[in-house]
Amino acid sequence: MRNFNDILRQAQELQKKLEQINLELEQMEIGATAQNIVKAVVNGKLEIISIQILKENLEDIDKEMLEDLVVVAIKDAQNKAKLIAQEKFASLGALGGLLPNFPNGIN
């Protein structure tokens, strides 16, 4: 049976790893485009960093289509970020799916 000091040390190591992963996710930028018209960039915490309209002439695109493309680009970027976060948290073993304070539970 492991002693309490070993368990405490492992918990502290896990906490340090969690802090490092969270810092990496905050600093990470993940982008996605929708039909080469809209680009969305999010960080690894799924927060929107920027939205760019890539096409100069928007006369042939109606307002509703442009709004839809913005949503698609954001969702795609967030889905990419979720996958990256899942991979990082998976390195922690079974605890990766039990972590609080991450959008949509990451599991």
Gaussian input, Z-matrix of N, CA and C with variables (Angstrom, degrees):
# hf/3-21g

backbone

0 1
 N
 C     1     B1
 C     2     B2     1     A1
 N     3     B3     2     A2     1     D1
 C     4     B4     3     A3     2     D2
 C     5     B5     4     A4     3     D3
 N     6     B6     5     A5     4     D4
 C     7     B7     6     A6     5     D5
 C     8     B8     7     A7     6     D6
 N     9     B9     8     A8     7     D7
 C    10    B10     9     A9     8     D8
 C    11    B11    10    A10     9     D9
 N    12    B12    11    A11    10    D10
 C    13    B13    12    A12    11    D11
 C    14    B14    13    A13    12    D12
 N    15    B15    14    A14    13    D13
 C    16    B16    15    A15    14    D14
 C    17    B17    16    A16    15    D15
 N    18    B18    17    A17    16    D16
 C    19    B19    18    A18    17    D17
 C    20    B20    19    A19    18    D18
 N    21    B21    20    A20    19    D19
 C    22    B22    21    A21    20    D20
 C    23    B23    22    A22    21    D21
 N    24    B24    23    A23    22    D22
 C    25    B25    24    A24    23    D23
 C    26    B26    25    A25    24    D24
 N    27    B27    26    A26    25    D25
 C    28    B28    27    A27    26    D26
 C    29    B29    28    A28    27    D27
 N    30    B30    29    A29    28    D28
 C    31    B31    30    A30    29    D29
 C    32    B32    31    A31    30    D30
 N    33    B33    32    A32    31    D31
 C    34    B34    33    A33    32    D32
 C    35    B35    34    A34    33    D33
 N    36    B36    35    A35    34    D34
 C    37    B37    36    A36    35    D35
 C    38    B38    37    A37    36    D36
 N    39    B39    38    A38    37    D37
 C    40    B40    39    A39    38    D38
 C    41    B41    40    A40    39    D39
 N    42    B42    41    A41    40    D40
 C    43    B43    42    A42    41    D41
 C    44    B44    43    A43    42    D42
 N    45    B45    44    A44    43    D43
 C    46    B46    45    A45    44    D44
 C    47    B47    46    A46    45    D45
 N    48    B48    47    A47    46    D46
 C    49    B49    48    A48    47    D47
 C    50    B50    49    A49    48    D48
 N    51    B51    50    A50    49    D49
 C    52    B52    51    A51    50    D50
 C    53    B53    52    A52    51    D51
 N    54    B54    53    A53    52    D52
 C    55    B55    54    A54    53    D53
 C    56    B56    55    A55    54    D54
 N    57    B57    56    A56    55    D55
 C    58    B58    57    A57    56    D56
 C    59    B59    58    A58    57    D57
 N    60    B60    59    A59    58    D58
 C    61    B61    60    A60    59    D59
 C    62    B62    61    A61    60    D60
 N    63    B63    62    A62    61    D61
 C    64    B64    63    A63    62    D62
 C    65    B65    64    A64    63    D63
 N    66    B66    65    A65    64    D64
 C    67    B67    66    A66    65    D65
 C    68    B68    67    A67    66    D66
 N    69    B69    68    A68    67    D67
 C    70    B70    69    A69    68    D68
 C    71    B71    70    A70    69    D69
 N    72    B72    71    A71    70    D70
 C    73    B73    72    A72    71    D71
 C    74    B74    73    A73    72    D72
 N    75    B75    74    A74    73    D73
 C    76    B76    75    A75    74    D74
 C    77    B77    76    A76    75    D75
 N    78    B78    77    A77    76    D76
 C    79    B79    78    A78    77    D77
 C    80    B80    79    A79    78    D78
 N    81    B81    80    A80    79    D79
 C    82    B82    81    A81    80    D80
 C    83    B83    82    A82    81    D81
 N    84    B84    83    A83    82    D82
 C    85    B85    84    A84    83    D83
 C    86    B86    85    A85    84    D84
 N    87    B87    86    A86    85    D85
 C    88    B88    87    A87    86    D86
 C    89    B89    88    A88    87    D87
 N    90    B90    89    A89    88    D88
 C    91    B91    90    A90    89    D89
 C    92    B92    91    A91    90    D90
 N    93    B93    92    A92    91    D91
 C    94    B94    93    A93    92    D92
 C    95    B95    94    A94    93    D93
 N    96    B96    95    A95    94    D94
 C    97    B97    96    A96    95    D95
 C    98    B98    97    A97    96    D96
 N    99    B99    98    A98    97    D97
 C   100   B100    99    A99    98    D98
 C   101   B101   100   A100    99    D99
 N   102   B102   101   A101   100   D100
 C   103   B103   102   A102   101   D101
 C   104   B104   103   A103   102   D102
 N   105   B105   104   A104   103   D103
 C   106   B106   105   A105   104   D104
 C   107   B107   106   A106   105   D105
 N   108   B108   107   A107   106   D106
 C   109   B109   108   A108   107   D107
 C   110   B110   109   A109   108   D108
 N   111   B111   110   A110   109   D109
 C   112   B112   111   A111   110   D110
 C   113   B113   112   A112   111   D111
 N   114   B114   113   A113   112   D112
 C   115   B115   114   A114   113   D113
 C   116   B116   115   A115   114   D114
 N   117   B117   116   A116   115   D115
 C   118   B118   117   A117   116   D116
 C   119   B119   118   A118   117   D117
 N   120   B120   119   A119   118   D118
 C   121   B121   120   A120   119   D119
 C   122   B122   121   A121   120   D120
 N   123   B123   122   A122   121   D121
 C   124   B124   123   A123   122   D122
 C   125   B125   124   A124   123   D123
 N   126   B126   125   A125   124   D124
 C   127   B127   126   A126   125   D125
 C   128   B128   127   A127   126   D126
 N   129   B129   128   A128   127   D127
 C   130   B130   129   A129   128   D128
 C   131   B131   130   A130   129   D129
 N   132   B132   131   A131   130   D130
 C   133   B133   132   A132   131   D131
 C   134   B134   133   A133   132   D132
 N   135   B135   134   A134   133   D133
 C   136   B136   135   A135   134   D134
 C   137   B137   136   A136   135   D135
 N   138   B138   137   A137   136   D136
 C   139   B139   138   A138   137   D137
 C   140   B140   139   A139   138   D138
 N   141   B141   140   A140   139   D139
 C   142   B142   141   A141   140   D140
 C   143   B143   142   A142   141   D141
 N   144   B144   143   A143   142   D142
 C   145   B145   144   A144   143   D143
 C   146   B146   145   A145   144   D144
 N   147   B147   146   A146   145   D145
 C   148   B148   147   A147   146   D146
 C   149   B149   148   A148   147   D147
 N   150   B150   149   A149   148   D148
 C   151   B151   150   A150   149   D149
 C   152   B152   151   A151   150   D150
 N   153   B153   152   A152   151   D151
 C   154   B154   153   A153   152   D152
 C   155   B155   154   A154   153   D153
 N   156   B156   155   A155   154   D154
 C   157   B157   156   A156   155   D155
 C   158   B158   157   A157   156   D156
 N   159   B159   158   A158   157   D157
 C   160   B160   159   A159   158   D158
 C   161   B161   160   A160   159   D159
 N   162   B162   161   A161   160   D160
 C   163   B163   162   A162   161   D161
 C   164   B164   163   A163   162   D162
 N   165   B165   164   A164   163   D163
 C   166   B166   165   A165   164   D164
 C   167   B167   166   A166   165   D165
 N   168   B168   167   A167   166   D166
 C   169   B169   168   A168   167   D167
 C   170   B170   169   A169   168   D168
 N   171   B171   170   A170   169   D169
 C   172   B172   171   A171   170   D170
 C   173   B173   172   A172   171   D171
 N   174   B174   173   A173   172   D172
 C   175   B175   174   A174   173   D173
 C   176   B176   175   A175   174   D174
 N   177   B177   176   A176   175   D175
 C   178   B178   177   A177   176   D176
 C   179   B179   178   A178   177   D177
 N   180   B180   179   A179   178   D178
 C   181   B181   180   A180   179   D179
 C   182   B182   181   A181   180   D180
 N   183   B183   182   A182   181   D181
 C   184   B184   183   A183   182   D182
 C   185   B185   184   A184   183   D183
 N   186   B186   185   A185   184   D184
 C   187   B187   186   A186   185   D185
 C   188   B188   187   A187   186   D186
 N   189   B189   188   A188   187   D187
 C   190   B190   189   A189   188   D188
 C   191   B191   190   A190   189   D189
 N   192   B192   191   A191   190   D190
 C   193   B193   192   A192   191   D191
 C   194   B194   193   A193   192   D192
 N   195   B195   194   A194   193   D193
 C   196   B196   195   A195   194   D194
 C   197   B197   196   A196   195   D195
 N   198   B198   197   A197   196   D196
 C   199   B199   198   A198   197   D197
 C   200   B200   199   A199   198   D198
 N   201   B201   200   A200   199   D199
 C   202   B202   201   A201   200   D200
 C   203   B203   202   A202   201   D201
 N   204   B204   203   A203   202   D202
 C   205   B205   204   A204   203   D203
 C   206   B206   205   A205   204   D204
 N   207   B207   206   A206   205   D205
 C   208   B208   207   A207   206   D206
 C   209   B209   208   A208   207   D207
 N   210   B210   209   A209   208   D208
 C   211   B211   210   A210   209   D209
 C   212   B212   211   A211   210   D210
 N   213   B213   212   A212   211   D211
 C   214   B214   213   A213   212   D212
 C   215   B215   214   A214   213   D213
 N   216   B216   215   A215   214   D214
 C   217   B217   216   A216   215   D215
 C   218   B218   217   A217   216   D216
 N   219   B219   218   A218   217   D217
 C   220   B220   219   A219   218   D218
 C   221   B221   220   A220   219   D219
 N   222   B222   221   A221   220   D220
 C   223   B223   222   A222   221   D221
 C   224   B224   223   A223   222   D222
 N   225   B225   224   A224   223   D223
 C   226   B226   225   A225   224   D224
 C   227   B227   226   A226   225   D225
 N   228   B228   227   A227   226   D226
 C   229   B229   228   A228   227   D227
 C   230   B230   229   A229   228   D228
 N   231   B231   230   A230   229   D229
 C   232   B232   231   A231   230   D230
 C   233   B233   232   A232   231   D231
 N   234   B234   233   A233   232   D232
 C   235   B235   234   A234   233   D233
 C   236   B236   235   A235   234   D234
 N   237   B237   236   A236   235   D235
 C   238   B238   237   A237   236   D236
 C   239   B239   238   A238   237   D237
 N   240   B240   239   A239   238   D238
 C   241   B241   240   A240   239   D239
 C   242   B242   241   A241   240   D240
 N   243   B243   242   A242   241   D241
 C   244   B244   243   A243   242   D242
 C   245   B245   244   A244   243   D243
 N   246   B246   245   A245   244   D244
 C   247   B247   246   A246   245   D245
 C   248   B248   247   A247   246   D246
 N   249   B249   248   A248   247   D247
 C   250   B250   249   A249   248   D248
 C   251   B251   250   A250   249   D249
 N   252   B252   251   A251   250   D250
 C   253   B253   252   A252   251   D251
 C   254   B254   253   A253   252   D252
 N   255   B255   254   A254   253   D253
 C   256   B256   255   A255   254   D254
 C   257   B257   256   A256   255   D255
 N   258   B258   257   A257   256   D256
 C   259   B259   258   A258   257   D257
 C   260   B260   259   A259   258   D258
 N   261   B261   260   A260   259   D259
 C   262   B262   261   A261   260   D260
 C   263   B263   262   A262   261   D261
 N   264   B264   263   A263   262   D262
 C   265   B265   264   A264   263   D263
 C   266   B266   265   A265   264   D264
 N   267   B267   266   A266   265   D265
 C   268   B268   267   A267   266   D266
 C   269   B269   268   A268   267   D267
 N   270   B270   269   A269   268   D268
 C   271   B271   270   A270   269   D269
 C   272   B272   271   A271   270   D270
 N   273   B273   272   A272   271   D271
 C   274   B274   273   A273   272   D272
 C   275   B275   274   A274   273   D273
 N   276   B276   275   A275   274   D274
 C   277   B277   276   A276   275   D275
 C   278   B278   277   A277   276   D276
 N   279   B279   278   A278   277   D277
 C   280   B280   279   A279   278   D278
 C   281   B281   280   A280   279   D279
 N   282   B282   281   A281   280   D280
 C   283   B283   282   A282   281   D281
 C   284   B284   283   A283   282   D282
 N   285   B285   284   A284   283   D283
 C   286   B286   285   A285   284   D284
 C   287   B287   286   A286   285   D285
 N   288   B288   287   A287   286   D286
 C   289   B289   288   A288   287   D287
 C   290   B290   289   A289   288   D288
 N   291   B291   290   A290   289   D289
 C   292   B292   291   A291   290   D290
 C   293   B293   292   A292   291   D291
 N   294   B294   293   A293   292   D292
 C   295   B295   294   A294   293   D293
 C   296   B296   295   A295   294   D294
 N   297   B297   296   A296   295   D295
 C   298   B298   297   A297   296   D296
 C   299   B299   298   A298   297   D297
 N   300   B300   299   A299   298   D298
 C   301   B301   300   A300   299   D299
 C   302   B302   301   A301   300   D300
 N   303   B303   302   A302   301   D301
 C   304   B304   303   A303   302   D302
 C   305   B305   304   A304   303   D303
 N   306   B306   305   A305   304   D304
 C   307   B307   306   A306   305   D305
 C   308   B308   307   A307   306   D306
 N   309   B309   308   A308   307   D307
 C   310   B310   309   A309   308   D308
 C   311   B311   310   A310   309   D309
 N   312   B312   311   A311   310   D310
 C   313   B313   312   A312   311   D311
 C   314   B314   313   A313   312   D312
 N   315   B315   314   A314   313   D313
 C   316   B316   315   A315   314   D314
 C   317   B317   316   A316   315   D315
 N   318   B318   317   A317   316   D316
 C   319   B319   318   A318   317   D317
 C   320   B320   319   A319   318   D318

   B1=1.4491
   B2=1.5298
   B3=1.3219
   B4=1.4614
   B5=1.5172
   B6=1.3078
   B7=1.4575
   B8=1.5273
   B9=1.2932
   B10=1.4521
   B11=1.5255
   B12=1.3250
   B13=1.4656
   B14=1.5250
   B15=1.3264
   B16=1.4661
   B17=1.5255
   B18=1.3149
   B19=1.4660
   B20=1.5223
   B21=1.3128
   B22=1.4613
   B23=1.5250
   B24=1.3202
   B25=1.4668
   B26=1.5302
   B27=1.3184
   B28=1.4642
   B29=1.5256
   B30=1.3236
   B31=1.4639
   B32=1.5282
   B33=1.3229
   B34=1.4592
   B35=1.5264
   B36=1.3230
   B37=1.4652
   B38=1.5239
   B39=1.3197
   B40=1.4574
   B41=1.5209
   B42=1.3246
   B43=1.4546
   B44=1.5316
   B45=1.3166
   B46=1.4665
   B47=1.5237
   B48=1.3355
   B49=1.4655
   B50=1.5257
   B51=1.3261
   B52=1.4665
   B53=1.5231
   B54=1.3182
   B55=1.4599
   B56=1.5249
   B57=1.3233
   B58=1.4568
   B59=1.5285
   B60=1.3209
   B61=1.4671
   B62=1.5241
   B63=1.3227
   B64=1.4646
   B65=1.5200
   B66=1.3176
   B67=1.4625
   B68=1.5263
   B69=1.3257
   B70=1.4656
   B71=1.5270
   B72=1.3208
   B73=1.4619
   B74=1.5259
   B75=1.3204
   B76=1.4627
   B77=1.5218
   B78=1.3235
   B79=1.4629
   B80=1.5237
   B81=1.2988
   B82=1.4541
   B83=1.5331
   B84=1.3245
   B85=1.4586
   B86=1.5201
   B87=1.3396
   B88=1.4591
   B89=1.5215
   B90=1.3238
   B91=1.4524
   B92=1.5104
   B93=1.3378
   B94=1.4592
   B95=1.5225
   B96=1.3187
   B97=1.4591
   B98=1.5209
   B99=1.3267
   B100=1.4577
   B101=1.5244
   B102=1.3112
   B103=1.4690
   B104=1.5268
   B105=1.3103
   B106=1.4679
   B107=1.5256
   B108=1.3253
   B109=1.4626
   B110=1.5239
   B111=1.3215
   B112=1.4640
   B113=1.5214
   B114=1.3294
   B115=1.4634
   B116=1.5214
   B117=1.3288
   B118=1.4649
   B119=1.5203
   B120=1.3209
   B121=1.4601
   B122=1.5259
   B123=1.3309
   B124=1.4640
   B125=1.5220
   B126=1.3282
   B127=1.4606
   B128=1.5242
   B129=1.3050
   B130=1.4514
   B131=1.5134
   B132=1.3230
   B133=1.4654
   B134=1.5312
   B135=1.3304
   B136=1.4671
   B137=1.5241
   B138=1.3218
   B139=1.4596
   B140=1.5256
   B141=1.3286
   B142=1.4662
   B143=1.5259
   B144=1.3313
   B145=1.4611
   B146=1.5211
   B147=1.3422
   B148=1.4600
   B149=1.5236
   B150=1.3198
   B151=1.4596
   B152=1.5236
   B153=1.3266
   B154=1.4636
   B155=1.5220
   B156=1.3175
   B157=1.4583
   B158=1.5217
   B159=1.3262
   B160=1.4609
   B161=1.5233
   B162=1.2966
   B163=1.4619
   B164=1.5243
   B165=1.3243
   B166=1.4640
   B167=1.5244
   B168=1.3210
   B169=1.4591
   B170=1.5273
   B171=1.3106
   B172=1.4593
   B173=1.5320
   B174=1.3260
   B175=1.4665
   B176=1.5220
   B177=1.3322
   B178=1.4635
   B179=1.5314
   B180=1.3255
   B181=1.4646
   B182=1.5248
   B183=1.3292
   B184=1.4636
   B185=1.5309
   B186=1.3083
   B187=1.4652
   B188=1.5269
   B189=1.3197
   B190=1.4633
   B191=1.5278
   B192=1.3273
   B193=1.4672
   B194=1.5292
   B195=1.3208
   B196=1.4609
   B197=1.5322
   B198=1.3219
   B199=1.4653
   B200=1.5291
   B201=1.3343
   B202=1.4680
   B203=1.5283
   B204=1.3279
   B205=1.4640
   B206=1.5283
   B207=1.3179
   B208=1.4676
   B209=1.5294
   B210=1.3213
   B211=1.4680
   B212=1.5263
   B213=1.3257
   B214=1.4709
   B215=1.5244
   B216=1.3265
   B217=1.4683
   B218=1.5286
   B219=1.3296
   B220=1.4693
   B221=1.5240
   B222=1.3253
   B223=1.4727
   B224=1.5266
   B225=1.3313
   B226=1.4680
   B227=1.5276
   B228=1.3233
   B229=1.4654
   B230=1.5295
   B231=1.3290
   B232=1.4630
   B233=1.5264
   B234=1.3203
   B235=1.4705
   B236=1.5234
   B237=1.3380
   B238=1.4653
   B239=1.5301
   B240=1.3325
   B241=1.4640
   B242=1.5262
   B243=1.3299
   B244=1.4695
   B245=1.5209
   B246=1.3225
   B247=1.4667
   B248=1.5285
   B249=1.3148
   B250=1.4632
   B251=1.5299
   B252=1.3327
   B253=1.4661
   B254=1.5253
   B255=1.3199
   B256=1.4662
   B257=1.5203
   B258=1.3298
   B259=1.4653
   B260=1.5283
   B261=1.3336
   B262=1.4665
   B263=1.5278
   B264=1.3216
   B265=1.4582
   B266=1.5227
   B267=1.3200
   B268=1.4681
   B269=1.5233
   B270=1.3239
   B271=1.4623
   B272=1.5298
   B273=1.3240
   B274=1.4661
   B275=1.5216
   B276=1.2993
   B277=1.4640
   B278=1.5102
   B279=1.3028
   B280=1.4654
   B281=1.5204
   B282=1.3200
   B283=1.4611
   B284=1.5169
   B285=1.3294
   B286=1.4560
   B287=1.5109
   B288=1.3257
   B289=1.4561
   B290=1.5128
   B291=1.3046
   B292=1.4590
   B293=1.5180
   B294=1.3204
   B295=1.4527
   B296=1.5184
   B297=1.3187
   B298=1.4552
   B299=1.5239
   B300=1.3103
   B301=1.4636
   B302=1.5103
   B303=1.3239
   B304=1.4502
   B305=1.5111
   B306=1.3410
   B307=1.4603
   B308=1.5216
   B309=1.3048
   B310=1.4672
   B311=1.5216
   B312=1.3123
   B313=1.4541
   B314=1.5089
   B315=1.2862
   B316=1.4699
   B317=1.5166
   B318=1.3293
   B319=1.4547
   B320=1.4931
   A1=109.34
   A2=114.61
   A3=118.74
   A4=110.20
   A5=114.56
   A6=116.50
   A7=110.44
   A8=114.94
   A9=122.03
   A10=112.18
   A11=118.10
   A12=121.40
   A13=111.53
   A14=117.39
   A15=120.55
   A16=110.80
   A17=116.08
   A18=120.56
   A19=110.11
   A20=117.31
   A21=121.78
   A22=110.61
   A23=117.47
   A24=121.43
   A25=110.33
   A26=116.71
   A27=120.27
   A28=111.19
   A29=117.03
   A30=120.97
   A31=110.47
   A32=116.91
   A33=120.79
   A34=111.10
   A35=116.90
   A36=120.78
   A37=110.61
   A38=116.35
   A39=120.89
   A40=110.58
   A41=116.98
   A42=120.93
   A43=110.74
   A44=117.61
   A45=121.06
   A46=110.84
   A47=116.49
   A48=120.41
   A49=110.84
   A50=116.78
   A51=120.96
   A52=111.10
   A53=116.35
   A54=120.65
   A55=110.65
   A56=117.44
   A57=121.72
   A58=110.64
   A59=116.89
   A60=120.47
   A61=110.01
   A62=117.64
   A63=120.30
   A64=111.83
   A65=117.48
   A66=121.28
   A67=110.42
   A68=116.65
   A69=120.73
   A70=110.82
   A71=116.96
   A72=120.51
   A73=111.59
   A74=117.25
   A75=120.65
   A76=111.59
   A77=117.34
   A78=121.86
   A79=113.07
   A80=117.06
   A81=122.52
   A82=110.36
   A83=116.68
   A84=121.37
   A85=108.76
   A86=115.85
   A87=122.23
   A88=107.34
   A89=116.20
   A90=119.90
   A91=113.14
   A92=114.73
   A93=121.65
   A94=107.70
   A95=115.39
   A96=119.93
   A97=110.01
   A98=114.60
   A99=121.62
   A100=107.14
   A101=116.14
   A102=124.81
   A103=112.95
   A104=117.29
   A105=122.78
   A106=112.70
   A107=115.47
   A108=120.47
   A109=110.48
   A110=116.24
   A111=121.81
   A112=109.01
   A113=115.87
   A114=120.88
   A115=108.45
   A116=115.69
   A117=121.50
   A118=108.31
   A119=116.00
   A120=122.00
   A121=107.40
   A122=115.20
   A123=121.56
   A124=108.29
   A125=115.74
   A126=118.00
   A127=108.82
   A128=116.29
   A129=120.58
   A130=114.28
   A131=117.05
   A132=122.16
   A133=110.43
   A134=116.69
   A135=125.37
   A136=113.46
   A137=117.92
   A138=121.63
   A139=109.10
   A140=116.01
   A141=120.87
   A142=108.75
   A143=115.25
   A144=121.24
   A145=110.24
   A146=115.99
   A147=118.58
   A148=111.23
   A149=113.80
   A150=123.25
   A151=105.47
   A152=116.30
   A153=120.30
   A154=109.45
   A155=115.21
   A156=120.89
   A157=105.30
   A158=116.54
   A159=121.58
   A160=113.12
   A161=116.60
   A162=120.30
   A163=108.88
   A164=116.29
   A165=121.22
   A166=112.06
   A167=116.35
   A168=121.02
   A169=108.95
   A170=116.21
   A171=121.07
   A172=112.75
   A173=116.88
   A174=119.92
   A175=112.93
   A176=117.62
   A177=120.36
   A178=112.96
   A179=117.02
   A180=121.39
   A181=108.41
   A182=115.44
   A183=117.14
   A184=110.89
   A185=115.01
   A186=122.36
   A187=111.48
   A188=117.49
   A189=121.52
   A190=111.42
   A191=116.86
   A192=119.87
   A193=110.48
   A194=116.38
   A195=120.27
   A196=110.75
   A197=116.58
   A198=120.25
   A199=110.95
   A200=116.60
   A201=120.95
   A202=111.29
   A203=116.61
   A204=120.54
   A205=111.57
   A206=116.50
   A207=120.18
   A208=109.57
   A209=116.33
   A210=120.61
   A211=110.56
   A212=117.18
   A213=121.19
   A214=110.76
   A215=116.92
   A216=120.47
   A217=110.96
   A218=116.62
   A219=120.02
   A220=110.67
   A221=116.58
   A222=120.05
   A223=111.41
   A224=116.64
   A225=119.32
   A226=111.24
   A227=116.73
   A228=120.32
   A229=110.45
   A230=116.91
   A231=119.86
   A232=111.54
   A233=117.50
   A234=120.00
   A235=111.24
   A236=116.67
   A237=119.96
   A238=110.43
   A239=115.76
   A240=120.35
   A241=111.03
   A242=117.27
   A243=120.73
   A244=110.90
   A245=116.53
   A246=119.93
   A247=111.24
   A248=116.15
   A249=120.29
   A250=110.01
   A251=116.64
   A252=120.52
   A253=110.83
   A254=117.19
   A255=120.46
   A256=111.07
   A257=116.43
   A258=120.12
   A259=110.89
   A260=115.74
   A261=119.13
   A262=111.13
   A263=117.25
   A264=120.24
   A265=111.58
   A266=117.68
   A267=120.45
   A268=110.82
   A269=116.52
   A270=119.69
   A271=111.84
   A272=116.53
   A273=120.65
   A274=111.93
   A275=117.27
   A276=120.56
   A277=111.57
   A278=116.90
   A279=122.85
   A280=112.67
   A281=118.16
   A282=119.67
   A283=112.63
   A284=118.20
   A285=120.95
   A286=113.65
   A287=118.50
   A288=121.47
   A289=113.92
   A290=117.87
   A291=121.42
   A292=112.79
   A293=116.99
   A294=119.83
   A295=111.28
   A296=117.53
   A297=121.36
   A298=110.52
   A299=115.92
   A300=123.45
   A301=114.02
   A302=117.60
   A303=118.86
   A304=107.51
   A305=116.88
   A306=119.89
   A307=112.13
   A308=115.77
   A309=124.40
   A310=113.14
   A311=118.15
   A312=121.58
   A313=116.13
   A314=119.72
   A315=127.57
   A316=113.84
   A317=119.86
   A318=118.72
   A319=113.05
   D1=135.02
   D2=179.37
   D3=-73.53
   D4=147.52
   D5=179.17
   D6=-87.39
   D7=167.75
   D8=-175.44
   D9=-59.88
   D10=-38.04
   D11=-179.49
   D12=-62.89
   D13=-38.13
   D14=177.06
   D15=-64.43
   D16=-43.39
   D17=179.53
   D18=-64.14
   D19=-42.97
   D20=178.87
   D21=-63.05
   D22=-43.19
   D23=179.08
   D24=-62.02
   D25=-43.48
   D26=179.34
   D27=-64.38
   D28=-38.15
   D29=178.19
   D30=-64.56
   D31=-39.66
   D32=178.48
   D33=-67.03
   D34=-39.30
   D35=177.06
   D36=-64.02
   D37=-41.74
   D38=178.25
   D39=-62.95
   D40=-41.58
   D41=178.79
   D42=-61.63
   D43=-42.08
   D44=178.19
   D45=-63.13
   D46=-42.13
   D47=178.72
   D48=-63.72
   D49=-40.89
   D50=178.07
   D51=-62.25
   D52=-44.49
   D53=178.88
   D54=-61.41
   D55=-41.31
   D56=179.44
   D57=-64.99
   D58=-44.80
   D59=179.40
   D60=-62.92
   D61=-44.44
   D62=179.41
   D63=-61.80
   D64=-39.14
   D65=177.30
   D66=-64.62
   D67=-44.70
   D68=178.11
   D69=-60.13
   D70=-42.71
   D71=-179.04
   D72=-65.99
   D73=-38.80
   D74=177.99
   D75=-62.80
   D76=-36.54
   D77=-175.34
   D78=-86.52
   D79=-14.88
   D80=-176.75
   D81=-74.22
   D82=143.64
   D83=174.41
   D84=-124.01
   D85=125.12
   D86=-177.94
   D87=-123.72
   D88=128.23
   D89=-177.65
   D90=-118.29
   D91=158.13
   D92=175.20
   D93=-150.32
   D94=146.92
   D95=177.90
   D96=-115.78
   D97=155.43
   D98=175.23
   D99=-120.15
   D100=113.01
   D101=178.56
   D102=51.96
   D103=31.29
   D104=-178.88
   D105=53.74
   D106=28.13
   D107=178.67
   D108=-113.72
   D109=-40.57
   D110=-177.60
   D111=-125.52
   D112=137.34
   D113=174.86
   D114=-122.86
   D115=131.36
   D116=175.75
   D117=-115.91
   D118=140.78
   D119=176.38
   D120=-125.45
   D121=129.58
   D122=177.20
   D123=-125.72
   D124=163.59
   D125=172.65
   D126=-94.75
   D127=179.34
   D128=-177.81
   D129=-69.29
   D130=-7.64
   D131=175.72
   D132=-96.91
   D133=8.92
   D134=177.66
   D135=74.23
   D136=12.18
   D137=178.42
   D138=-82.21
   D139=136.12
   D140=-179.32
   D141=-72.47
   D142=127.51
   D143=178.05
   D144=-97.62
   D145=-44.59
   D146=179.85
   D147=-157.54
   D148=156.90
   D149=172.16
   D150=-127.97
   D151=129.18
   D152=178.92
   D153=-124.24
   D154=138.42
   D155=171.06
   D156=-95.45
   D157=115.72
   D158=-172.61
   D159=-87.10
   D160=-20.68
   D161=-176.45
   D162=-94.99
   D163=130.16
   D164=-178.90
   D165=-71.83
   D166=-46.47
   D167=-176.14
   D168=-99.74
   D169=112.69
   D170=-177.55
   D171=-106.06
   D172=14.79
   D173=-177.02
   D174=-61.25
   D175=-32.55
   D176=-177.68
   D177=-88.78
   D178=6.95
   D179=179.63
   D180=-119.50
   D181=124.28
   D182=179.31
   D183=-81.58
   D184=164.99
   D185=-175.95
   D186=-56.89
   D187=-45.05
   D188=-177.68
   D189=-63.02
   D190=-40.46
   D191=179.06
   D192=-65.54
   D193=-42.77
   D194=179.42
   D195=-61.96
   D196=-42.69
   D197=177.63
   D198=-61.28
   D199=-42.71
   D200=178.20
   D201=-62.08
   D202=-40.75
   D203=-179.95
   D204=-65.66
   D205=-35.89
   D206=176.76
   D207=-62.25
   D208=-45.67
   D209=179.75
   D210=-62.73
   D211=-44.32
   D212=-179.86
   D213=-61.02
   D214=-45.34
   D215=-179.17
   D216=-62.75
   D217=-42.42
   D218=179.37
   D219=-63.59
   D220=-48.16
   D221=-178.99
   D222=-61.56
   D223=-41.34
   D224=178.82
   D225=-62.95
   D226=-44.37
   D227=179.24
   D228=-63.52
   D229=-41.92
   D230=179.26
   D231=-66.05
   D232=-38.10
   D233=177.54
   D234=-63.95
   D235=-40.82
   D236=175.96
   D237=-61.58
   D238=-43.34
   D239=-179.68
   D240=-63.84
   D241=-38.96
   D242=178.15
   D243=-61.19
   D244=-43.13
   D245=179.76
   D246=-62.57
   D247=-42.83
   D248=178.68
   D249=-63.01
   D250=-44.42
   D251=179.58
   D252=-63.49
   D253=-41.27
   D254=178.27
   D255=-59.52
   D256=-41.91
   D257=178.79
   D258=-63.13
   D259=-43.33
   D260=-179.48
   D261=-65.05
   D262=-44.39
   D263=-179.59
   D264=-71.36
   D265=-27.30
   D266=178.00
   D267=-62.57
   D268=-27.17
   D269=179.11
   D270=-65.70
   D271=-14.10
   D272=178.74
   D273=-87.82
   D274=-3.12
   D275=-179.56
   D276=85.75
   D277=-149.72
   D278=-174.47
   D279=-62.19
   D280=-25.05
   D281=-178.73
   D282=-70.67
   D283=-18.56
   D284=-178.32
   D285=-56.65
   D286=-34.03
   D287=179.65
   D288=-83.79
   D289=-4.70
   D290=-176.30
   D291=-106.84
   D292=8.00
   D293=-173.36
   D294=-78.24
   D295=130.61
   D296=177.92
   D297=-81.91
   D298=175.47
   D299=172.31
   D300=63.98
   D301=27.68
   D302=173.09
   D303=-125.82
   D304=133.43
   D305=-176.47
   D306=-52.22
   D307=135.58
   D308=176.00
   D309=59.76
   D310=22.64
   D311=173.02
   D312=70.19
   D313=-12.13
   D314=178.27
   D315=57.04
   D316=3.32
   D317=-179.26
   D318=-102.77

